[in-house]
Amino acid sequence: MNRASNSSDNDAAAHGAETNRYDALLIVGFGGPEKPEDVFPFLENVTRGRNIPRERLIEVAAHYDHLGGKSPINAQVRELLNALQPELKRHGINLTIYWGNRNWHPMLADTLRAMVQDGVRQALAVVLSAYSSYSSCRQYREDIERARDEVGPTAPRIDKTRVFYNHPEFIAANADRLKEALAQIPKDERAEVHLAFTAHSIPLSMARGSSYETQLSETCRLVAAQISLPANRWSLVYQSRSGRPQDPWLEPDILDHLRHLKDQGVNLVIIHPVGFLSDHVEVLYDLDEEARSLCEKLGLSMIRSQTVGTHPGFVRMLRELVGERLAGTPEEERRFLGRFGPSHDVCPVDCCLAPGPPAAAHAR
């Protein structure tokens, strides 16, 4: 199912005439295979036009095989929609929710066709990505426009909500997940723990054209402050590198970092996948399997904290992002934490530029 309906007679009264600007909400996800026979077609969608060797696809497919031949990401989006729908309704937001993915069903173009059939003319999109880079921002916008072109002149116009890496609710939700992890450690041992924030690595050529590193560093700083963790006890590292070995990507890699921590005398580490919104394949395999296996070999105790998932604060934040656009909330009144202010609604022309050589996309 790619649509869910909310109803409230008080919507216009709650948000004023500005609500008439949008008549639907579009949740845009990455997508993932839901059965073994989907895996290779999905990976081919993800890597189309990027000249990724078939050997690499076979390697990644093995990760899915290890986890039952599917990705949990679509099921996790469904859980999020089920949590978001009543949250919107409680706050008088009367928008039908649609869901479309970039790389697997429900595909964006199919969802836009359903929106056309339902008479949708203008929608507000929430992209399930917290940070700005080509693959996590501009490419989503390009895929939306490509789907609109495929549907034709009747396709609805679609605007996008801002990225939310420094939204107070996002920071608090991540901090809560870390508190849950810390609660598993005896109080007298917590002073010894080191925190490794992880995010998906991207090519340096992509990173230079975006604020990805800056935003991630700010999120980590804000989250660490909320749990009173000093700067010398946390690090931002990267995972899930792909692409050609000769192409430079963001480092350090989580596995190299774990070896470094052990060499420095650290015996207890929490890994928090702050760059991810749900516990999909790259979290479950790269951290719960590969990183945990290495920690066992090193004699390093490891706890992996949960992603924000359907944390109530994260769901509230999504509702707030929608509400501020419906109400036309001025930028100076929008909530944020830290040094950089709320992100823009309309991306500048030079925002999140594509990297030079083709780069392997994330596979979830």
N, C-alpha and C positions, 0 to 999 in steps of 0.2 A: 504494500500500500504506500502511495506517495503523497497522500493528502490527509489532513486531519482538520476538523472544523471546530472553531470556537464561536460562541455566540454571547453577546451582551448587548442589551438595549441601551446601556449607558455609555457606549464607546465614544460617540461624538461629544457627549457632554463632558466626559472625562478628559478628552484631549483636544477639543475644539475643532475648528474647521480644517486644521492641518491634517487630521486623520483621513480626510477624503483624498489626499494625495496618493495613498497606497490602498490597494484592495486585496493584498495577499502578502504573506510572508514566505520566503523561499530559503530553506536551509540547504546549504551547499556543502557536500562532503567529498571526501576523496574516493570512497568506494572500496570494496574488497570482495573477493570470491566467497561464496557461501557453501560450495561443495567442491569436491576434488576436481571434477571435470571443468570447473570454472577457472582454475588457477592459471593455466597457461594463456587462455584468451585474455584474462585480466592483465597478466604481466605484459602481454603483447600490446594491450591498450596503453598501459603506463609508459612503455618504452618506445612507442611508435615514432619513427623518424629520428631516433637517437643513435642508431647503429650499435646497439648493445649486443655483444656476442651471445649466441644461444647458450654457451656454457654458463654465462652469468645468470641467465634465466633459469637454467636447470638448478643452479646452486640456490637461488632464492626460492624456487618451487619446493626444494627439499625442506625449507623452513616451514612452509605451509603443511607439507606432508607430516612433519614432526608434530604439528599441532592439530592433526585431524583433517587436513586437506581443506581448510577454510580459514578465513580471517574473521575475528569477532567484531570488526569495526561496524558493519551494518547493523548488527544486533544492538551495539552500544548506541548508535544513532537513534534507533527506535526507542530505546530506554530514555534517551535525552528528550525526544519529542513527547513521550508520554509524561515526562516531568514538566516540560515547558508549557504544554497546552493548558493545564489548569492554572499555572502561574500567570499566564497572560490573561486568562479569564477572570481570575481574582482581581486583576487590576484594570478590568474594563477594556481590554484590547481585543477588538472584534476583527481578527484577521484569520482567514483560512490558512493553515500551514501546509506548504508543499515541500517536498524533499527531492533533490536531484543530486547525483554524483558525477564527478569528472570521469571516472574510469570503470565503473561497473553499475549495474542496475540497482535502483532506478536511475537511468541516465538522464542528464540534464535536458537534452532535446525532447525526450519522451515526456518529462515532467512539464516542460514549457507547452507542449501540445495539449496536455491535459488542462493547463491553465487557460489556454486559448478557448478550449471547449467550454470552460466554466465562465468565460467572459472577463477574465483578468486582464487589465490593461496596464497596470503599473504595480510592481512588487518591490519589496525591500528584502535584500538578501543578507543573510547571516552566514558568513564563511567560517567553517569550523577550523580556524587557524588563528593563533594569538599574535603572531609576529609577522614582520614585513620582510619578504624576500621575493625573488622572482617566482619560485615554486610555491610559496605560501601566500602570495597576494596577487601579483600581476597575472600569473598564469591562470588563476581562478577567474579573473575578470575576462581574460582572453577566451577561456572556455565558455563562459556565459555568453559572450558575444558570438562565438562560433555556433553555439546552440541556437541563438536567436536567428542567425543567418540561415541555419538549416530549417527552422520552422517557417521563416518567411515574414512578410510585412505585418502580419497580424500578431507576431510575437510580442509579449508584454515588455515594456521598458523595465529595466531592473537597476536599482541603486544598491549600494553596498554599505553596511554599517562599518564603523571604524574598527581598527585592530585594538585589542584590549589588554595588552601585556602589562599595563600599569593601572588597570582599574582596581579600585579597593577591594571589590568582591572577589576578583580573580586572585589577588595577592592573598587575601584571607583564606580562600579555599585551599590554595597550595600550602599555606602555613598550617591549616588544620590537618591536612594529609601528613605533614611532617610531624606534627604533634602526636598523631596516631602511631607513627613509626617509633618516635622517641619513647612512647609509653611502653613499648616492648622491651626497653632496656632498663635494668635496675638503676635507680637514681644515682647511686654512687659510681656508676660507670659512664654516665652521660657526658661527663666532662672530657672523656677520652675520645668521643666519637668524631669522625670527620664526615662531612656532608659533600657528596659529589652530585651536583646538578647536571643532568644530561639533556642534550638537545640533538636533533638530527644534524649531522655535519652536512655542509654544502660546499661546492667548489669556491675557492677564493675569488675566482672571477665573478661569481654570483654575489658573494658577500660584499665585495667592493661596491656593488651597485645598489646596496640597500642598507637599512639600519638594523639588520638581523642581529649582529653581534652586540651592538649597543643596547638594543631592546632586551635581549636575553640577559645581559649583564645587569641591567637595571631591575628586571624582575627578580633575579637571584638576590641582589642586594636588598630589595624591599622585603622579600620573603624571609631572608636570614635575619633581618632586623626584627621582624615580628616574633621570631622564636628566640631572640636575644643571642644569636650565634655570632661570635666575633669573626672578622674577615679572615683570620688565619686558620679558621677551621672549616671553611667551605671553598669549593672550586667549581667553576663552570667548565665542563668537558663535553666531548661530542661522541656520537655513536652512529652506527649504521652507515658508515662510509661506503660508497659504491663508485662505479666509474673506473676509468683507466688508472693504473697505479702511478703513472708519471704525472698525472694532473694533481696539483696541490689542492687539498681540502682543509677545512677548519680542523684544528687540533688543539689540545691533545685528545687522543682517542681514549675512551673509558678504560679499555684493557691496559693500555700503557700507563694510564693514571693509577690504576689499582696496583700495578707493579711498583710504581714510584712511591705510593703511600706505604706499601709494605717495607720498602727499603728505608723509608723515613721513620720506621718504628710504629706506624699506625696499626692497630689490631682490630678496629671496629669501624665500619663505614656504612652510612646510609646512602643509597642511590635514589635520587628523586628525579624522575623524567619530566622536568618542568617544561620541556619543549613540546610535550605531547598532551593531548586532551583526554585520551582514553587508552586503556591497556590493550592496544592492538598488537599485531604480530611483531613489530620491531621492538616493542617493550617486552613482550612475553618471550621471544626467542633471544634477542641480543642481550637483554639484561638477566631475565630469569633463568636462561639456559647458559649462554656463553660467559657472561660476567660472573654468575654464581659458580660455574664450574672452575673458573680461574681462581676465584676467592678460596674455594675449597683446596685447590692445589697450593695456594700461597699460605694457607692457614690464617686467612683474613675473614673475620666474621662480617657478614653482609646482611643488611635489611633493605629490601626494595619497597619504597613507599608508593602508595597508589597515585594515579593521576586524578585530576579533578573530576572527571567522569560526570556523574549526575549530582555532585555536591550541591546542596541547596543554595549556597552562595553563588556558585557558578550559574545555576539556573536563574537566580535573581538578576545576575549581571546581564544575561542575555535579554531578559525582559526589560531591563533598564535601557540597554542599547536600543532596543526597538522603540521603547517609549520616548526616548529623547528625540528620535527622528520624527516620530508622529507629532510630538508637541512642538517641534522646531526649537528645542532648547539651545540657547546661545552657547558657543564654545566655552566662554568664561564661566558658565554655570555647570558644565559637565564634570563629573567626578573623575579624579585621577590621583595617584600618589607619585611622589618623587620629583624629578628634575625637568621633565620634558613636556608636560602638559598633555591634554587629550590629543589623540591622533586625528588627522583630517578625515572628512567624509569623502571628499573627491580627491583621488590620487593625482598628484602633479604628473605632467608628461614624462618627466625623467625619473619617476618613482619606480624602484624595484626593477631595474633594467635586466634584460635577459643576459646571461653570460655569453662570452664569445663562442668557444667550442661547445657542442652539445654535451649536456651533463645528464647523468642517469637520474631519473626521478625516484622519489620515495615510493616504496611498495609496502602497503599496509594490509 
